[in-house]
Amino acid sequence: MKKIKGISPEKIRLSSLTKELVIEYLNWLENERGCSIITRNQRLSSIHGFLRYVQKESPENLYERQRILGITSKKAPKTIVPYLTENELKILFQQPDIKTRQGRRYLVLLILLYDTASRIQE
């Protein structure tokens, strides 16, 4: 707001919050700041939550707040989760040396992680 509109944050009033201003902010997030659609939708969700609270506490300017609450989230592309093929799994499970106690332990851990659909982070 300060950089583009020349309004410092402490001078922003609820009455100056319009649908057009929120859409402009969301577009700025995506285009100028380079944020993803998911980040844009999170910011919009925060704005919606704040405005729902404001509606209960201060019902004036209800029409404009309803217009802002009517802004919908953008559809974000779904990420495709890569998976291992059957041959890749066989190769993976053949890596531990099952002749040693530690190798059998690693094999059991690999199978456990696979069977419980653990994520890489886990």
Backbone as JSON Lines, residues from 0, in Angstrom:
{"i":0,"aa":"M","n":[0.83,-1.2,0.0],"ca":[0.0,0.0,0.0],"c":[0.87,1.26,0.0]}
{"i":1,"aa":"K","n":[1.92,1.22,0.79],"ca":[2.75,2.42,0.88],"c":[3.5,2.67,-0.43]}
{"i":2,"aa":"K","n":[4.04,1.61,-1.01],"ca":[4.86,1.76,-2.2],"c":[4.03,2.15,-3.42]}
{"i":3,"aa":"I","n":[2.89,1.52,-3.6],"ca":[2.11,1.74,-4.82],"c":[1.03,2.81,-4.63]}
{"i":4,"aa":"K","n":[0.31,2.77,-3.53],"ca":[-0.78,3.72,-3.31],"c":[-0.37,4.95,-2.52]}
{"i":5,"aa":"G","n":[0.79,4.89,-1.87],"ca":[1.24,6.03,-1.07],"c":[0.52,6.15,0.26]}
{"i":6,"aa":"I","n":[-0.07,5.06,0.73],"ca":[-0.79,5.08,2.01],"c":[0.0,4.24,3.01]}
{"i":7,"aa":"S","n":[0.43,4.86,4.1],"ca":[1.2,4.11,5.09],"c":[0.26,3.16,5.84]}
{"i":8,"aa":"P","n":[0.78,2.03,6.32],"ca":[-0.07,1.02,6.95],"c":[-0.92,1.52,8.11]}
{"i":9,"aa":"E","n":[-0.4,2.44,8.89],"ca":[-1.17,2.92,10.04],"c":[-2.33,3.83,9.65]}
{"i":10,"aa":"K","n":[-2.36,4.28,8.4],"ca":[-3.43,5.16,7.93],"c":[-4.51,4.42,7.14]}
{"i":11,"aa":"I","n":[-4.36,3.11,6.99],"ca":[-5.38,2.32,6.28],"c":[-6.6,2.19,7.17]}
{"i":12,"aa":"R","n":[-7.75,2.47,6.62],"ca":[-9.02,2.36,7.34],"c":[-9.87,1.26,6.7]}
{"i":13,"aa":"L","n":[-10.76,0.7,7.48],"ca":[-11.65,-0.34,6.95],"c":[-12.49,0.19,5.8]}
{"i":14,"aa":"S","n":[-12.81,1.45,5.85],"ca":[-13.63,2.03,4.79],"c":[-12.87,2.11,3.46]}
{"i":15,"aa":"S","n":[-11.55,2.1,3.52],"ca":[-10.77,2.16,2.27],"c":[-10.51,0.78,1.68]}
{"i":16,"aa":"L","n":[-10.93,-0.27,2.38],"ca":[-10.74,-1.63,1.92],"c":[-11.88,-2.01,0.97]}
{"i":17,"aa":"T","n":[-11.56,-2.12,-0.31],"ca":[-12.57,-2.45,-1.31],"c":[-12.18,-3.73,-2.05]}
{"i":18,"aa":"K","n":[-13.15,-4.27,-2.76],"ca":[-12.92,-5.48,-3.54],"c":[-11.81,-5.24,-4.57]}
{"i":19,"aa":"E","n":[-11.87,-4.12,-5.23],"ca":[-10.88,-3.81,-6.25],"c":[-9.48,-3.72,-5.66]}
{"i":20,"aa":"L","n":[-9.37,-3.13,-4.46],"ca":[-8.08,-2.99,-3.79],"c":[-7.52,-4.37,-3.41]}
{"i":21,"aa":"V","n":[-8.37,-5.25,-2.93],"ca":[-7.93,-6.6,-2.55],"c":[-7.49,-7.37,-3.79]}
{"i":22,"aa":"I","n":[-8.24,-7.28,-4.87],"ca":[-7.88,-7.96,-6.11],"c":[-6.55,-7.41,-6.63]}
{"i":23,"aa":"E","n":[-6.37,-6.1,-6.54],"ca":[-5.12,-5.49,-6.97],"c":[-3.95,-6.01,-6.13]}
{"i":24,"aa":"Y","n":[-4.18,-6.14,-4.83],"ca":[-3.15,-6.67,-3.94],"c":[-2.81,-8.12,-4.3]}
{"i":25,"aa":"L","n":[-3.83,-8.94,-4.55],"ca":[-3.6,-10.34,-4.9],"c":[-2.84,-10.46,-6.22]}
{"i":26,"aa":"N","n":[-3.19,-9.63,-7.18],"ca":[-2.48,-9.63,-8.46],"c":[-1.03,-9.18,-8.27]}
{"i":27,"aa":"W","n":[-0.82,-8.2,-7.41],"ca":[0.54,-7.73,-7.12],"c":[1.37,-8.85,-6.51]}
{"i":28,"aa":"L","n":[0.76,-9.6,-5.59],"ca":[1.46,-10.72,-4.97],"c":[1.97,-11.7,-6.02]}
{"i":29,"aa":"E","n":[1.09,-12.03,-6.96],"ca":[1.44,-13.01,-7.99],"c":[2.42,-12.46,-9.01]}
{"i":30,"aa":"N","n":[2.12,-11.29,-9.54],"ca":[2.88,-10.78,-10.68],"c":[4.15,-10.04,-10.29]}
{"i":31,"aa":"E","n":[4.07,-9.14,-9.35],"ca":[5.22,-8.31,-8.99],"c":[6.14,-9.01,-7.98]}
{"i":32,"aa":"R","n":[5.54,-9.6,-6.97],"ca":[6.33,-10.23,-5.92],"c":[6.74,-11.65,-6.28]}
{"i":33,"aa":"G","n":[6.04,-12.26,-7.25],"ca":[6.41,-13.6,-7.71],"c":[5.96,-14.72,-6.8]}
{"i":34,"aa":"C","n":[4.91,-14.5,-6.01],"ca":[4.39,-15.54,-5.13],"c":[3.57,-16.55,-5.93]}
{"i":35,"aa":"S","n":[3.47,-17.74,-5.39],"ca":[2.71,-18.79,-6.06],"c":[1.21,-18.6,-5.83]}
{"i":36,"aa":"I","n":[0.43,-19.36,-6.57],"ca":[-1.03,-19.3,-6.41],"c":[-1.42,-19.74,-5.01]}
{"i":37,"aa":"I","n":[-0.71,-20.71,-4.48],"ca":[-1.01,-21.21,-3.12],"c":[-0.81,-20.1,-2.1]}
{"i":38,"aa":"T","n":[0.27,-19.33,-2.23],"ca":[0.53,-18.21,-1.31],"c":[-0.57,-17.16,-1.46]}
{"i":39,"aa":"R","n":[-0.95,-16.88,-2.69],"ca":[-2.03,-15.91,-2.96],"c":[-3.3,-16.36,-2.26]}
{"i":40,"aa":"N","n":[-3.64,-17.63,-2.38],"ca":[-4.86,-18.16,-1.77],"c":[-4.79,-18.13,-0.25]}
{"i":41,"aa":"Q","n":[-3.61,-18.34,0.32],"ca":[-3.45,-18.24,1.77],"c":[-3.69,-16.82,2.25]}
{"i":42,"aa":"R","n":[-3.16,-15.84,1.53],"ca":[-3.37,-14.44,1.89],"c":[-4.86,-14.08,1.8]}
{"i":43,"aa":"L","n":[-5.51,-14.56,0.73],"ca":[-6.93,-14.3,0.56],"c":[-7.73,-14.93,1.7]}
{"i":44,"aa":"S","n":[-7.35,-16.11,2.1],"ca":[-8.03,-16.78,3.21],"c":[-7.89,-15.98,4.51]}
{"i":45,"aa":"S","n":[-6.71,-15.42,4.73],"ca":[-6.5,-14.58,5.92],"c":[-7.36,-13.33,5.87]}
{"i":46,"aa":"I","n":[-7.44,-12.73,4.7],"ca":[-8.28,-11.53,4.54],"c":[-9.74,-11.89,4.8]}
{"i":47,"aa":"H","n":[-10.2,-13.03,4.26],"ca":[-11.58,-13.47,4.48],"c":[-11.85,-13.69,5.97]}
{"i":48,"aa":"G","n":[-10.92,-14.35,6.66],"ca":[-11.09,-14.58,8.1],"c":[-11.18,-13.29,8.88]}
{"i":49,"aa":"F","n":[-10.32,-12.36,8.54],"ca":[-10.34,-11.06,9.21],"c":[-11.67,-10.34,8.97]}
{"i":50,"aa":"L","n":[-12.14,-10.36,7.72],"ca":[-13.39,-9.66,7.4],"c":[-14.61,-10.32,8.03]}
{"i":51,"aa":"R","n":[-14.58,-11.63,8.21],"ca":[-15.7,-12.3,8.92],"c":[-15.76,-11.81,10.36]}
{"i":52,"aa":"Y","n":[-14.59,-11.65,10.97],"ca":[-14.53,-11.12,12.33],"c":[-15.04,-9.68,12.36]}
{"i":53,"aa":"V","n":[-14.58,-8.86,11.42],"ca":[-14.97,-7.45,11.38],"c":[-16.47,-7.32,11.18]}
{"i":54,"aa":"Q","n":[-17.06,-8.18,10.36],"ca":[-18.51,-8.12,10.13],"c":[-19.29,-8.27,11.43]}
{"i":55,"aa":"K","n":[-18.82,-9.17,12.29],"ca":[-19.52,-9.39,13.56],"c":[-19.35,-8.22,14.51]}
{"i":56,"aa":"E","n":[-18.17,-7.62,14.5],"ca":[-17.87,-6.54,15.43],"c":[-18.36,-5.18,14.95]}
{"i":57,"aa":"S","n":[-18.34,-4.98,13.64],"ca":[-18.66,-3.68,13.09],"c":[-19.45,-3.86,11.78]}
{"i":58,"aa":"P","n":[-20.78,-3.92,11.86],"ca":[-21.58,-4.26,10.68],"c":[-21.71,-3.17,9.61]}
{"i":59,"aa":"E","n":[-21.2,-1.97,9.83],"ca":[-21.29,-0.96,8.77],"c":[-20.41,-1.36,7.6]}
{"i":60,"aa":"N","n":[-20.75,-0.88,6.43],"ca":[-20.03,-1.21,5.19],"c":[-20.13,-2.69,4.85]}
{"i":61,"aa":"L","n":[-21.24,-3.28,5.21],"ca":[-21.45,-4.71,5.04],"c":[-21.42,-5.14,3.58]}
{"i":62,"aa":"Y","n":[-21.97,-4.31,2.7],"ca":[-22.02,-4.66,1.28],"c":[-20.61,-4.83,0.7]}
{"i":63,"aa":"E","n":[-19.72,-3.92,1.01],"ca":[-18.35,-4.0,0.48],"c":[-17.62,-5.2,1.05]}
{"i":64,"aa":"R","n":[-17.85,-5.51,2.31],"ca":[-17.2,-6.67,2.92],"c":[-17.7,-7.96,2.28]}
{"i":65,"aa":"Q","n":[-18.99,-8.0,1.96],"ca":[-19.54,-9.18,1.28],"c":[-18.94,-9.32,-0.12]}
{"i":66,"aa":"R","n":[-18.7,-8.22,-0.78],"ca":[-18.06,-8.26,-2.11],"c":[-16.65,-8.86,-2.0]}
{"i":67,"aa":"I","n":[-15.92,-8.46,-0.96],"ca":[-14.57,-8.99,-0.77],"c":[-14.63,-10.47,-0.42]}
{"i":68,"aa":"L","n":[-15.59,-10.84,0.42],"ca":[-15.72,-12.26,0.77],"c":[-16.13,-13.1,-0.43]}
{"i":69,"aa":"G","n":[-16.65,-12.47,-1.46],"ca":[-17.04,-13.18,-2.68],"c":[-15.88,-13.47,-3.62]}
{"i":70,"aa":"I","n":[-14.7,-12.95,-3.33],"ca":[-13.53,-13.23,-4.16],"c":[-13.16,-14.69,-3.95]}
{"i":71,"aa":"T","n":[-13.06,-15.43,-5.04],"ca":[-12.77,-16.85,-4.93],"c":[-11.28,-17.12,-5.07]}
{"i":72,"aa":"S","n":[-10.88,-18.25,-4.55],"ca":[-9.49,-18.68,-4.67],"c":[-9.22,-19.16,-6.09]}
{"i":73,"aa":"K","n":[-7.98,-19.02,-6.5],"ca":[-7.58,-19.52,-7.81],"c":[-7.28,-21.01,-7.69]}
{"i":74,"aa":"K","n":[-7.5,-21.72,-8.78],"ca":[-7.18,-23.14,-8.82],"c":[-5.68,-23.29,-9.0]}
{"i":75,"aa":"A","n":[-5.06,-24.04,-8.11],"ca":[-3.63,-24.3,-8.2],"c":[-3.41,-25.65,-8.87]}
{"i":76,"aa":"P","n":[-2.4,-25.74,-9.71],"ca":[-2.14,-27.04,-10.34],"c":[-1.75,-28.07,-9.29]}
{"i":77,"aa":"K","n":[-2.27,-29.28,-9.45],"ca":[-1.97,-30.34,-8.5],"c":[-0.6,-30.92,-8.83]}
{"i":78,"aa":"T","n":[0.16,-31.19,-7.78],"ca":[1.48,-31.77,-7.98],"c":[1.34,-33.28,-8.16]}
{"i":79,"aa":"I","n":[2.09,-33.8,-9.09],"ca":[2.07,-35.23,-9.34],"c":[3.15,-35.87,-8.47]}
{"i":80,"aa":"V","n":[2.73,-36.83,-7.66],"ca":[3.65,-37.49,-6.77],"c":[4.35,-38.62,-7.53]}
{"i":81,"aa":"P","n":[5.66,-38.55,-7.64],"ca":[6.36,-39.63,-8.35],"c":[6.36,-40.91,-7.5]}
{"i":82,"aa":"Y","n":[6.41,-42.02,-8.16],"ca":[6.42,-43.3,-7.46],"c":[7.45,-44.22,-8.1]}
{"i":83,"aa":"L","n":[7.79,-45.27,-7.38],"ca":[8.76,-46.23,-7.89],"c":[8.03,-47.36,-8.61]}
{"i":84,"aa":"T","n":[8.62,-47.79,-9.7],"ca":[8.04,-48.93,-10.43],"c":[8.4,-50.22,-9.7]}
{"i":85,"aa":"E","n":[7.82,-51.32,-10.14],"ca":[8.08,-52.61,-9.51],"c":[9.56,-52.99,-9.63]}
{"i":86,"aa":"N","n":[10.15,-52.75,-10.79],"ca":[11.58,-53.06,-10.97],"c":[12.46,-52.19,-10.09]}
{"i":87,"aa":"E","n":[12.11,-50.92,-9.97],"ca":[12.89,-50.02,-9.11],"c":[12.81,-50.47,-7.65]}
{"i":88,"aa":"L","n":[11.63,-50.93,-7.23],"ca":[11.49,-51.43,-5.86],"c":[12.36,-52.67,-5.64]}
{"i":89,"aa":"K","n":[12.37,-53.58,-6.61],"ca":[13.2,-54.79,-6.49],"c":[14.66,-54.41,-6.32]}
{"i":90,"aa":"I","n":[15.12,-53.47,-7.14],"ca":[16.52,-53.02,-7.04],"c":[16.78,-52.39,-5.68]}
{"i":91,"aa":"L","n":[15.85,-51.6,-5.2],"ca":[16.01,-50.94,-3.9],"c":[16.09,-51.97,-2.77]}
{"i":92,"aa":"F","n":[15.2,-52.97,-2.81],"ca":[15.18,-53.97,-1.75],"c":[16.35,-54.95,-1.83]}
{"i":93,"aa":"Q","n":[17.04,-55.0,-2.95],"ca":[18.2,-55.87,-3.08],"c":[19.49,-55.18,-2.6]}
{"i":94,"aa":"Q","n":[19.44,-53.93,-2.29],"ca":[20.64,-53.19,-1.89],"c":[21.21,-53.62,-0.54]}
{"i":95,"aa":"P","n":[20.4,-53.81,0.5],"ca":[21.01,-54.22,1.78],"c":[21.57,-55.65,1.68]}
{"i":96,"aa":"D","n":[22.67,-55.88,2.35],"ca":[23.28,-57.2,2.39],"c":[22.59,-58.01,3.48]}
{"i":97,"aa":"I","n":[21.7,-58.93,3.09],"ca":[20.89,-59.65,4.08],"c":[21.67,-60.75,4.79]}
{"i":98,"aa":"K","n":[22.93,-60.93,4.44],"ca":[23.78,-61.91,5.13],"c":[24.24,-61.36,6.47]}
{"i":99,"aa":"T","n":[24.18,-60.05,6.63],"ca":[24.6,-59.44,7.9],"c":[23.37,-58.99,8.68]}
{"i":100,"aa":"R","n":[23.55,-58.86,9.96],"ca":[22.46,-58.43,10.84],"c":[22.02,-57.0,10.48]}
{"i":101,"aa":"Q","n":[22.97,-56.13,10.23],"ca":[22.67,-54.73,9.88],"c":[21.95,-54.67,8.53]}
{"i":102,"aa":"G","n":[22.31,-55.5,7.58],"ca":[21.66,-55.53,6.28],"c":[20.2,-55.95,6.39]}
{"i":103,"aa":"R","n":[19.94,-56.98,7.22],"ca":[18.55,-57.42,7.44],"c":[17.73,-56.3,8.1]}
{"i":104,"aa":"R","n":[18.4,-55.61,9.02],"ca":[17.73,-54.48,9.69],"c":[17.35,-53.4,8.68]}
{"i":105,"aa":"Y","n":[18.27,-53.05,7.78],"ca":[17.99,-52.03,6.77],"c":[16.87,-52.48,5.83]}
{"i":106,"aa":"L","n":[16.87,-53.75,5.48],"ca":[15.81,-54.26,4.6],"c":[14.45,-54.14,5.28]}
{"i":107,"aa":"V","n":[14.39,-54.52,6.55],"ca":[13.12,-54.41,7.29],"c":[12.68,-52.95,7.36]}
{"i":108,"aa":"L","n":[13.61,-52.04,7.6],"ca":[13.26,-50.62,7.65],"c":[12.74,-50.13,6.29]}
{"i":109,"aa":"L","n":[13.39,-50.53,5.22],"ca":[12.94,-50.14,3.88],"c":[11.53,-50.66,3.6]}
{"i":110,"aa":"I","n":[11.29,-51.92,3.94],"ca":[9.97,-52.51,3.7],"c":[8.92,-51.82,4.56]}
{"i":111,"aa":"L","n":[9.27,-51.54,5.8],"ca":[8.34,-50.84,6.69],"c":[7.99,-49.46,6.15]}
{"i":112,"aa":"L","n":[8.99,-48.73,5.71],"ca":[8.75,-47.39,5.16],"c":[7.88,-47.47,3.91]}
{"i":113,"aa":"Y","n":[8.13,-48.47,3.07],"ca":[7.34,-48.63,1.85],"c":[5.9,-49.02,2.17]}
{"i":114,"aa":"D","n":[5.73,-50.01,3.05],"ca":[4.38,-50.51,3.36],"c":[3.52,-49.48,4.1]}
{"i":115,"aa":"T","n":[4.15,-48.59,4.83],"ca":[3.37,-47.58,5.56],"c":[3.23,-46.28,4.77]}
{"i":116,"aa":"A","n":[3.72,-46.28,3.53],"ca":[3.63,-45.11,2.64],"c":[4.24,-43.86,3.28]}
{"i":117,"aa":"S","n":[5.37,-44.04,3.92],"ca":[6.06,-42.92,4.55],"c":[6.58,-41.95,3.5]}
{"i":118,"aa":"R","n":[6.61,-40.7,3.86],"ca":[7.14,-39.68,2.94],"c":[8.65,-39.59,3.1]}
{"i":119,"aa":"I","n":[9.29,-38.97,2.17],"ca":[10.75,-38.83,2.2],"c":[11.17,-38.1,3.45]}
{"i":120,"aa":"Q","n":[10.4,-37.09,3.86],"ca":[10.75,-36.3,5.04],"c":[10.76,-37.15,6.31]}
{"i":121,"aa":"E","n":[9.96,-38.2,6.31],"ca":[9.86,-39.04,7.51],"c":[11.05,-39.97,7.58]}
